[in-house]
Amino acid sequence: MRPRYNLVSERLSGLLAARTEVFRVKTRAVFGLVLVSLCGSVTGCMSPQPLAQTTAEVPAPQAVSLALNMDYEGADALLATLAQHTVTDADIDRLLSIRGVEAMVDNTTKYVPSHTRELFRAAVKEFVTTRRSTIAPAFRLGESYERRGEILALIRELRSNPDLEAEITRPLAGFVPPLGNLTATVYSVVGGASDGFVPDNERQPAFYMALNRAEGDVDGVKLNMTHELYHVVQRTARERVPGLNERVFNPSSAPAAVRLLTVILEEGTATYVAEAMLARGSGPYIRMWREAYGKNAPAERITANFAEFDRVIAGLRSGATTWDEASKIMFTGTGSPLYFVGYEMSKAIDAYYGRQRIASLLQRHPAAFFRTYVELYRKCPACVRARFSAAAEAYIETLPES
């Protein structure tokens, strides 16, 4: 999910003893027609108007083994360091050698380039010695320390939940292509610019969760884990297709407009699979995600979101919009309009074709996702709530599907 920059005032109290442990959870999740909701289907609860009669593909039950490694070392170590009253360069070197801390710092640099590892080093020293955090607010060190009690309670609850893996993976049922055994490491971290993230250069199946953002809401954390786990599935799926990553998904060589399609495919499908409106719980973190869904639900907002896509892709193609400008639209705040373009596309495709169609699209050019949606509304106009402009359609049709 995207970064959020609503920095809070940073107040301090108490101390924390160091705790480091890696907790491994491993079970087998068998994916097929097993997702259950009170309304019988994901799309049925959310659609404000009835869809036309569909031709949904019924997926054959398919075994996909997903396992999670839960790693809390980064969160434990950074909180323990912040609780100290003195800190050395060697202490900070040890912090940065921990994968969770290292990734949190580098992810913050991605969104706030001034916040480098060296600035992180200075920020830790400032906080430990003065109990103030002024020079690098995006690392959110003061907030993380202030919320250490609720963070530790979250970790205890996650560690003690024997059904954690099933709760995180269950919403993915039917949306995963045949990947065989897949184990993802979940790094719990504190601080930084994002609620959850998968680094661009990550070489292992892994994602990262910032527990200081959750306000103690474990249900919201689990929902966000499902979202980020689906990003791991997406990356793994395309890695299984020889040459696809380098040919299509390489950000250094892909055209900006294709990168936009990729983000909407990845974030739109993950936003749909990790459906906040169907998740249990009523805590502050999950309410935040639900508010984003509610904000993007009205028909006029959906129309505006699709118009924003038309505008951004036209700007990227003409050069009038830079990638940095497009990124600010996509990645700042909650409820990004372009995320919910992909969400609406996913909902319509699922309702008409079934989950396995979405799963199969993860292993193709992102244009295939858009072409599937365009073809759907051309043959079933009542099945969608918004369309692309003729110019956007024409561009999409010039792109390959695989």
C-alpha positions as CSV (number, residue, x, y, z in Angstrom):
1,M,0.0,0.0,0.0
2,R,1.0,3.5,-0.6
3,P,3.1,5.8,1.7
4,R,1.3,8.3,4.0
5,Y,3.0,11.5,5.1
6,N,0.6,12.8,7.8
7,L,3.4,13.1,10.4
8,V,2.2,13.4,14.0
9,S,3.8,15.2,16.9
10,E,6.4,13.1,18.6
11,R,6.1,12.8,22.4
12,L,8.1,10.4,24.5
13,S,7.7,8.2,27.6
14,G,9.0,4.9,29.1
15,L,11.6,2.4,28.2
16,L,11.7,-0.9,26.2
17,A,13.8,-3.9,26.8
18,A,15.3,-5.5,23.7
19,R,13.6,-8.5,22.2
20,T,14.6,-10.3,19.0
21,E,13.1,-13.5,17.7
22,V,12.1,-14.9,14.4
23,F,8.9,-16.8,14.5
24,R,8.1,-19.2,11.7
25,V,4.6,-20.2,10.8
26,K,4.1,-22.9,8.2
27,T,0.9,-24.5,7.1
28,R,-0.6,-25.6,3.8
29,A,-3.3,-23.5,2.2
30,V,-5.2,-25.3,-0.6
31,F,-6.8,-22.8,-3.0
32,G,-10.0,-23.4,-4.9
33,L,-13.6,-22.4,-4.4
34,V,-13.2,-21.8,-0.7
35,L,-13.6,-18.1,-0.1
36,V,-16.8,-17.5,1.9
37,S,-18.6,-14.2,2.7
38,L,-22.0,-13.5,4.1
39,C,-23.3,-12.4,0.7
40,G,-21.9,-15.4,-1.2
41,S,-19.4,-13.5,-3.4
42,V,-17.0,-10.7,-3.1
43,T,-18.6,-8.6,-5.9
44,G,-22.1,-9.2,-4.7
45,C,-21.7,-7.2,-1.5
46,M,-20.1,-4.3,-3.3
47,S,-22.0,-3.8,-6.5
48,P,-24.4,-0.8,-6.2
49,Q,-26.3,-2.0,-9.3
50,P,-27.1,-5.5,-10.6
51,L,-24.6,-6.9,-13.1
52,A,-25.9,-8.4,-16.3
53,Q,-26.0,-12.2,-16.6
54,T,-22.4,-13.4,-16.6
55,T,-20.4,-16.2,-18.0
56,A,-18.1,-16.7,-15.0
57,E,-15.5,-19.4,-15.4
58,V,-15.7,-21.9,-12.6
59,P,-12.1,-22.5,-11.5
60,A,-11.0,-26.1,-11.0
61,P,-9.7,-26.7,-7.4
62,Q,-6.0,-26.0,-7.5
63,A,-3.4,-26.8,-4.9
64,V,-1.1,-23.8,-4.1
65,S,0.9,-24.1,-1.0
66,L,1.6,-20.7,0.7
67,A,3.6,-20.4,3.8
68,L,4.7,-17.4,5.9
69,N,7.9,-16.7,7.8
70,M,7.0,-14.1,10.5
71,D,10.1,-12.0,11.3
72,Y,9.8,-9.4,14.1
73,E,13.5,-8.7,14.6
74,G,13.5,-5.3,12.9
75,A,10.7,-3.9,15.0
76,D,12.1,-5.3,18.2
77,A,15.7,-4.0,17.5
78,L,14.8,-0.5,16.5
79,L,12.4,0.0,19.5
80,A,15.0,-1.3,21.8
81,T,17.6,1.1,20.4
82,L,15.3,4.0,20.7
83,A,14.8,3.1,24.4
84,Q,18.5,3.6,25.1
85,H,20.0,6.8,26.4
86,T,23.3,6.4,24.6
87,V,24.0,4.9,21.2
88,T,27.2,4.3,19.2
89,D,27.9,4.0,15.5
90,A,28.4,0.3,16.1
91,D,24.9,0.0,17.5
92,I,23.5,1.7,14.4
93,D,25.6,-0.5,12.2
94,R,24.0,-3.5,13.8
95,L,20.6,-2.0,13.3
96,L,21.2,-1.4,9.6
97,S,22.5,-5.0,9.2
98,I,19.0,-6.2,10.1
99,R,17.0,-6.7,7.0
100,G,13.7,-5.2,8.3
101,V,15.5,-2.0,9.4
102,E,17.6,-1.7,6.3
103,A,14.6,-2.1,4.0
104,M,12.5,0.4,6.0
105,V,15.3,3.0,5.6
106,D,15.8,2.4,1.9
107,N,12.1,2.5,1.2
108,T,11.8,5.9,3.0
109,T,14.7,7.1,0.8
110,K,12.7,6.1,-2.3
111,Y,9.9,8.4,-1.4
112,V,11.9,11.1,0.5
113,P,15.3,11.2,-1.2
114,S,16.8,13.4,1.5
115,H,16.2,10.7,4.1
116,T,19.3,8.6,3.5
117,R,21.0,6.0,5.6
118,E,23.4,8.7,6.9
119,L,20.4,10.9,7.9
120,F,18.8,7.9,9.6
121,R,22.0,7.4,11.6
122,A,21.9,11.1,12.7
123,A,18.2,10.8,13.5
124,V,18.7,7.8,15.8
125,K,21.5,9.6,17.6
126,E,19.3,12.8,18.0
127,F,16.4,10.8,19.4
128,V,18.3,8.7,21.8
129,T,20.3,11.6,23.2
130,T,17.6,14.3,23.2
131,R,14.3,12.5,23.1
132,R,13.4,14.7,20.1
133,S,13.0,13.8,16.4
134,T,13.3,16.9,14.2
135,I,15.9,16.2,11.5
136,A,14.2,13.3,9.7
137,P,10.5,13.2,10.4
138,A,9.6,10.7,7.6
139,F,11.5,8.0,9.6
140,R,8.8,8.5,12.3
141,L,11.1,7.5,15.1
142,G,9.3,9.5,17.8
143,E,5.9,8.1,16.8
144,S,7.3,4.5,16.8
145,Y,8.7,5.0,20.3
146,E,5.5,6.6,21.6
147,R,3.4,3.7,20.3
148,R,5.8,1.0,21.5
149,G,3.2,-0.4,23.9
150,E,0.5,-1.0,21.2
151,I,3.2,-2.3,18.8
152,L,4.4,-4.9,21.3
153,A,0.8,-5.9,22.0
154,L,0.3,-6.4,18.3
155,I,3.4,-8.5,18.0
156,R,2.2,-10.7,21.0
157,E,-1.2,-11.1,19.4
158,L,0.3,-12.0,16.0
159,R,2.7,-14.5,17.6
160,S,0.0,-16.2,19.6
161,N,-2.5,-16.6,16.7
162,P,-2.4,-20.2,15.5
163,D,-4.7,-19.3,12.5
164,L,-2.7,-16.3,11.4
165,E,-1.5,-17.8,8.1
166,A,-4.9,-19.0,7.1
167,E,-6.5,-15.7,7.9
168,I,-4.0,-13.8,5.7
169,T,-4.1,-16.2,2.8
170,R,-7.8,-17.2,2.7
171,P,-8.9,-14.1,0.7
172,L,-6.4,-15.1,-2.1
173,A,-8.4,-18.2,-2.9
174,G,-8.8,-18.6,-6.6
175,F,-6.8,-15.5,-7.5
176,V,-3.4,-17.3,-7.6
177,P,-2.0,-18.9,-10.7
178,P,-0.3,-22.4,-10.3
179,L,2.9,-21.5,-8.5
180,G,3.5,-24.6,-6.4
181,N,5.1,-24.0,-3.0
182,L,5.6,-20.4,-2.1
183,T,7.0,-19.2,1.2
184,A,7.0,-15.4,1.9
185,T,8.8,-13.7,4.7
186,V,6.8,-11.1,6.6
187,Y,9.2,-8.5,8.1
188,S,7.5,-6.5,10.8
189,V,9.1,-3.0,11.1
190,V,8.5,0.3,12.7
191,G,8.9,3.7,11.2
192,G,9.3,4.8,7.6
193,A,7.2,6.2,4.8
194,S,4.8,3.3,4.0
195,D,2.2,1.2,5.7
196,G,3.5,-1.9,3.8
197,F,5.8,-2.4,0.9
198,V,7.7,-4.8,-1.3
199,P,11.1,-3.3,-2.4
200,D,11.7,-2.9,-6.1
201,N,15.0,-4.8,-5.7
202,E,13.7,-7.6,-3.4
203,R,15.2,-10.9,-4.5
204,Q,13.3,-13.2,-2.1
205,P,9.5,-13.6,-1.6
206,A,9.0,-11.0,1.1
207,F,7.1,-8.0,2.2
208,Y,7.3,-5.5,5.0
209,M,4.7,-4.2,7.5
210,A,5.0,-1.0,9.5
211,L,3.3,-1.8,12.8
212,N,3.5,1.8,14.1
213,R,0.8,2.8,11.5
214,A,-1.8,0.3,12.8
215,E,-2.9,2.1,16.0
216,G,-3.0,-1.3,17.7
217,D,-5.6,-2.7,15.2
218,V,-4.6,-6.3,14.5
219,D,-7.4,-6.9,12.0
220,G,-6.2,-3.9,10.0
221,V,-2.7,-5.3,10.0
222,K,-3.9,-8.7,8.7
223,L,-5.8,-7.0,5.9
224,N,-2.7,-5.1,4.9
225,M,-0.7,-8.3,5.0
226,T,-3.1,-9.9,2.6
227,H,-2.7,-6.9,0.2
228,E,1.1,-7.1,0.4
229,L,1.2,-10.9,0.1
230,Y,-0.7,-10.5,-3.2
231,H,2.1,-8.3,-4.4
232,V,4.5,-11.1,-3.7
233,V,2.2,-13.5,-5.6
234,Q,2.2,-11.0,-8.5
235,R,5.9,-10.8,-8.7
236,T,6.4,-14.5,-8.4
237,A,3.8,-15.2,-11.1
238,R,5.6,-13.2,-13.7
239,E,9.0,-14.4,-12.7
240,R,7.8,-17.9,-13.8
241,V,7.3,-16.7,-17.4
242,P,10.7,-16.6,-19.1
243,G,11.7,-13.1,-20.2
244,L,8.5,-11.4,-19.1
245,N,10.0,-9.3,-16.3
246,E,12.9,-8.0,-18.4
247,R,10.7,-7.4,-21.5
248,V,7.8,-5.7,-19.8
249,F,8.2,-5.0,-16.1
250,N,11.7,-3.5,-15.9
251,P,11.1,0.1,-14.6
252,S,14.4,1.3,-16.1
253,S,13.3,0.4,-19.7
254,A,9.5,0.2,-19.7
255,P,7.7,3.3,-21.1
256,A,6.1,5.4,-18.5
257,A,2.6,4.7,-19.8
258,V,3.3,0.9,-19.5
259,R,4.6,1.5,-16.0
260,L,1.3,3.2,-15.2
261,L,-0.7,0.2,-16.5
262,T,1.5,-2.1,-14.3
263,V,0.8,-0.1,-11.1
264,I,-2.9,-0.2,-11.8
265,L,-2.8,-3.9,-12.5
266,E,-0.8,-4.6,-9.3
267,E,-2.5,-2.2,-6.9
268,G,-6.0,-2.6,-8.3
269,T,-6.0,-6.4,-8.1
270,A,-4.4,-6.3,-4.6
271,T,-7.0,-3.7,-3.4
272,Y,-9.8,-5.9,-4.7
273,V,-8.4,-9.2,-3.3
274,A,-7.8,-7.6,0.1
275,E,-11.4,-6.2,0.3
276,A,-11.7,-4.0,3.4
277,M,-15.5,-3.9,3.2
278,L,-15.6,-7.7,3.7
279,A,-12.9,-7.9,6.3
280,R,-13.8,-8.4,10.0
281,G,-13.0,-6.0,12.7
282,S,-13.8,-2.3,13.4
283,G,-10.6,-0.8,14.7
284,P,-9.1,2.5,13.6
285,Y,-6.7,1.0,11.0
286,I,-9.3,-1.0,9.2
287,R,-11.8,1.9,9.4
288,M,-9.2,4.0,7.5
289,W,-9.0,1.5,4.7
290,R,-12.8,1.2,4.6
291,E,-13.1,5.0,4.3
292,A,-10.9,4.9,1.2
293,Y,-13.3,2.3,-0.3
294,G,-16.3,4.3,0.6
295,K,-14.9,7.5,-0.8
296,N,-14.3,5.8,-4.2
297,A,-17.7,3.9,-4.4
298,P,-20.1,6.6,-5.7
299,A,-20.8,6.5,-9.4
300,E,-19.6,10.1,-9.9
301,R,-16.3,9.3,-8.2
302,I,-15.7,6.2,-10.3
303,T,-16.3,8.3,-13.4
304,A,-13.8,10.9,-12.2
305,N,-11.2,8.2,-11.4
306,F,-11.4,6.8,-14.9
307,A,-11.1,10.4,-16.3
308,E,-8.0,10.9,-14.1
309,F,-6.5,7.7,-15.7
310,D,-7.3,9.1,-19.2
311,R,-5.6,12.4,-18.3
312,V,-2.5,10.8,-16.7
313,I,-1.8,8.3,-19.4
314,A,-2.2,10.9,-22.1
315,G,0.2,13.2,-20.2
316,L,2.8,10.4,-19.8
317,R,2.6,9.5,-23.5
318,S,2.9,13.2,-24.6
319,G,5.6,14.1,-22.1
320,A,3.3,16.7,-20.4
321,T,3.3,14.6,-17.2
322,T,6.5,13.2,-15.6
323,W,6.7,9.9,-13.9
324,D,7.3,11.7,-10.6
325,E,4.1,13.7,-11.1
326,A,2.2,10.5,-11.9
327,S,3.7,8.8,-8.8
328,K,2.4,11.5,-6.5
329,I,-1.1,11.0,-7.8
330,M,-0.8,7.2,-7.3
331,F,1.2,6.8,-4.1
332,T,0.3,9.7,-1.8
333,G,-2.5,9.3,0.7
334,T,-5.1,6.6,1.0
335,G,-7.7,5.9,-1.6
336,S,-5.7,6.7,-4.7
337,P,-8.0,7.2,-7.6
338,L,-5.9,5.1,-9.9
339,Y,-5.8,2.2,-7.4
340,F,-9.6,2.2,-7.6
341,V,-9.6,2.2,-11.4
342,G,-7.9,-1.1,-11.1
343,Y,-10.2,-2.2,-8.3
344,E,-13.3,-1.5,-10.5
345,M,-11.7,-3.4,-13.4
346,S,-11.0,-6.3,-11.2
347,K,-14.5,-6.4,-9.8
348,A,-16.1,-6.5,-13.2
349,I,-13.7,-9.1,-14.6
350,D,-14.2,-11.3,-11.6
351,A,-18.0,-11.0,-11.8
352,Y,-18.1,-11.9,-15.5
353,Y,-15.2,-14.3,-16.0
354,G,-14.2,-15.5,-12.5
355,R,-11.2,-15.3,-10.3
356,Q,-9.0,-17.6,-12.4
357,R,-9.1,-15.0,-15.2
358,I,-7.5,-12.5,-12.8
359,A,-5.0,-15.1,-11.8
360,S,-4.0,-15.7,-15.4
361,L,-3.6,-12.0,-16.1
362,L,-0.7,-11.8,-13.6
363,Q,1.4,-13.7,-16.0
364,R,0.9,-11.5,-19.1
365,H,1.6,-7.9,-20.2
366,P,-0.4,-5.5,-18.1
367,A,-2.2,-4.4,-21.3
368,A,-4.0,-7.8,-21.2
369,F,-5.7,-6.7,-18.0
370,F,-6.9,-3.5,-19.7
371,R,-7.9,-5.3,-23.0
372,T,-9.9,-7.8,-21.0
373,Y,-11.9,-5.0,-19.4
374,V,-12.4,-3.1,-22.7
375,E,-13.6,-6.3,-24.4
376,L,-16.0,-6.9,-21.5
377,Y,-17.7,-3.6,-21.7
378,R,-18.0,-3.7,-25.4
379,K,-19.9,-7.0,-25.3
380,C,-21.7,-6.4,-21.9
381,P,-22.1,-2.6,-21.3
382,A,-24.2,-3.2,-18.2
383,C,-21.3,-5.1,-16.6
384,V,-19.1,-2.1,-15.9
385,R,-19.6,1.3,-14.3
386,A,-17.0,3.3,-16.3
387,R,-15.1,3.2,-19.6
388,F,-11.8,4.6,-20.9
389,S,-11.6,7.3,-23.4
390,A,-11.3,6.4,-27.1
391,A,-7.7,7.6,-27.1
392,A,-6.8,5.4,-24.1
393,E,-8.5,2.4,-25.8
394,A,-6.6,3.0,-29.0
395,Y,-3.3,3.1,-27.1
396,I,-4.1,0.0,-25.2
397,E,-4.8,-1.9,-28.4
398,T,-1.4,-1.1,-29.8
399,L,0.3,-3.0,-26.9
400,P,1.0,-6.7,-26.9
401,E,-1.0,-9.0,-24.6
402,S,1.9,-11.3,-23.5
